[in-house]
Amino acid sequence: MADNNKLIWIARDFSKCSGCRRCEIACSLYHEKRVWPEASRIRVFMLIPGIEVPHFCVQCEDYPCVEACPVNALSVSKETSAVLVDAEACIGCGNCVEACPGKVPHMHPEKNIALICDLCSGDPQCVKACQEGRWNALAIVAKGDHAYNLYTRTPEEI
């Protein structure tokens, strides 16, 4: 595994999210080369009117999605610790979705392969888009940072 000082994580401040969905657009532009929120690796959900939350991989320490893949199509990046999907190997079985505590992975609308945040190879476009919009609901932090330790705890640990 890579040096923990270089591993990144995306912290989210739900109170700052406006629901503008710039993060979804930036993600789909980066990965799909077009605006296609349905194929974004990050999704914004409205819990109730006025409360929007970005939803994406939190990079669990034990990576249950990777363990659940029957064809080893998922791996962990040594550079970022993000989950990587081998599009050629993925069979679209959905085991990763079921194994994920947050049910974060979802299937590509056309290719039927798993979509999981890969941190854009260490340069998350969603964070840039959020900061450009001056919302700052998303921020890059190091794994082990206070925000990381706070947001990755289970309800039992709080």
Secondary structure, DSSP 8 states (H G I E B T S, - for coil): ---TTT-EEEEE-GGG-----HHHHHHHHHHHSS--GGG-SSEEEEEETTEEEEE-----SS-HHHHH-TT--EEE-TTT--EEE-TTT-----HHHHH-TT---EE-TTT--EE---GGGG--HHHHHHHHTT---EEEEETTSHHHHHHTS-GGG-
